[in-house]
């Protein structure tokens, strides 16, 4: 070795003299694993005369391992012979360790499941790990150099918020919605960090921004599903009760702050249960879904339509009006739209079905109303709409509250009456042209514990709005059949028939035929003496189902009378195709039959129609000799009314029937 600088001692730990005197060779200092590589590189340089660069490890005098970077070249004589190597060495350990750390860190970043992306101050991607490739679908080669905001973001405002916040504050964290290569959306939980700053906070002074994003799409789907289950009706996809209550509470808070007025509307589909009973719950569900869509199209975008259960919907009219009157007008406009929207029949599977709606409304103000009071008042108004004939709307009337309390008490009383056997049947005689009793109509009475006798007009409407009418109807039928059987066992009353009023709600019961057959068998009554009185509205509402029930009951021997004929909208098709035996002229026509030409003409037409169709005809409400004579002259020879007798107890009726036999 011709020359070696003093720096060799700092690098290897051996003094210069050790190398000069031959005590230590530089080849022996090189790490055994790197000696062959170093020797080959130097030999190649001697043979080719080319310069070289080389990194390798050495073992110092203290036994430490260092990395050395060597650069050199061969010294060549004039004849081209390489005679020596000259060059210099440097301690490369710190640089090498840094490189290894970078490589290790890069490997770890690539192995991370999260998407790690680095962008420069122009938003161009400078690093894109394997996690980003998996999450978004683009390879590193495809993504690097692209603008992050254009590659991943449909909402550039979301990107700008994160970007500017990171530059201003050093970091940002939040949830974002980012676009994948296939067009689908990834929901991410992202953390952005500013990697180094210059002498300021401007984009030019910042070096890099690193974002680490975790894919939370599956979690968001589960959260959305849980949210939908908690706050939306699964059948109609409308907000549910919990959602409505939250929005109503917020609306009232906002109203209290702004002083503006809104409205709350209860919407109930009229006679919805009849559809379920006659066509099944699938048809009912289809109707609810279709009704929900019509309701949504009847309100403004700011308003809410919710389903709170069954066939009950609630509309929240957002508090946007300056006065109570303006809010009432807006609610009325919506109510008109709803009534009109519901007027068109609904197409359900293979049939159409018409339904109407009863709507209750109350103007709401955060200054005076609470969630509870608003709901109660709108519900009260809805019942007022039903009491007004349905298919209409009503505003809340404070007097309705008292009526609702009375209704609740009445319902409780009816339940008690069934338990305690407080109902009784009275019987109004039916007469022929010879003033002989041919039968009776069974009429319900409620004998209260205080001795008061209440007529059906006082309670039957409430019973019809609940399932109580079914239980009451069963009691009436069983009691009537028991009485009919008693009459049939006695010679002087065996010929009598007994008419029983059957409600629309009772008639659509699936087990009506089987229940009637059981009652007939248990009481021993001959069904040939039993007559069911049906209303016109029942016959027309669901013709096919009604006809099927009537035919099945006819097979048992029961006959049918069409009650209140002429007051509804029966068609000749119904009369021709249903097994009806008798038409009953309503008492409303009888009151004016002697003084009103129209009433007289209607009564004559009914009598003539029944004769041409081969049906019996009976008039109710006959109170004078003149009315009876009119009927007789027109060809009606069956009568019922106060001219003969009012509805009387069974004991009085049996005596009357024997006297008039």
Secondary structure as UniProt FT lines:
FT   HELIX           7..12
FT   HELIX           16..20
FT   TURN            21..22
FT   HELIX           26..29
FT   HELIX           32..48
FT   STRAND          52..59
FT   TURN            61..62
FT   STRAND          65..76
FT   TURN            78..79
FT   STRAND          82..91
FT   HELIX           93..111
FT   STRAND          115..120
FT   TURN            121..122
FT   STRAND          124..128
FT   HELIX           130..136
FT   HELIX           140..143
FT   TURN            144..145
FT   HELIX           148..152
FT   HELIX           156..169
FT   STRAND          171..179
FT   TURN            181..182
FT   STRAND          185..195
FT   TURN            203..205
FT   STRAND          208..215
FT   HELIX           217..231
FT   TURN            234..236
FT   HELIX           241..258
FT   STRAND          261..269
FT   TURN            270..271
FT   HELIX           272..279
FT   HELIX           281..296
FT   TURN            297..298
FT   TURN            301..302
FT   STRAND          304..309
FT   TURN            310..311
FT   STRAND          312..321
FT   HELIX           324..343
FT   STRAND          346..348
FT   TURN            349..350
FT   STRAND          351..353
FT   STRAND          357..364
FT   TURN            366..368
FT   HELIX           371..387
FT   TURN            388..389
FT   STRAND          393..395
FT   HELIX           398..420
FT   STRAND          423..432
FT   TURN            433..434
FT   STRAND          437..447
FT   TURN            449..450
FT   STRAND          453..455
FT   HELIX           456..458
FT   HELIX           460..464
FT   HELIX           468..488
FT   TURN            491..495
FT   STRAND          497..501
FT   HELIX           504..507
FT   TURN            510..511
FT   HELIX           512..523
FT   HELIX           527..529
FT   STRAND          530..535
FT   HELIX           536..541
FT   HELIX           543..556
FT   STRAND          559..565
FT   HELIX           572..577
FT   STRAND          582..585
FT   HELIX           587..591
FT   TURN            592..595
FT   HELIX           597..613
FT   STRAND          616..620
FT   HELIX           625..634
FT   STRAND          638..640
FT   TURN            642..644
FT   HELIX           650..659
//
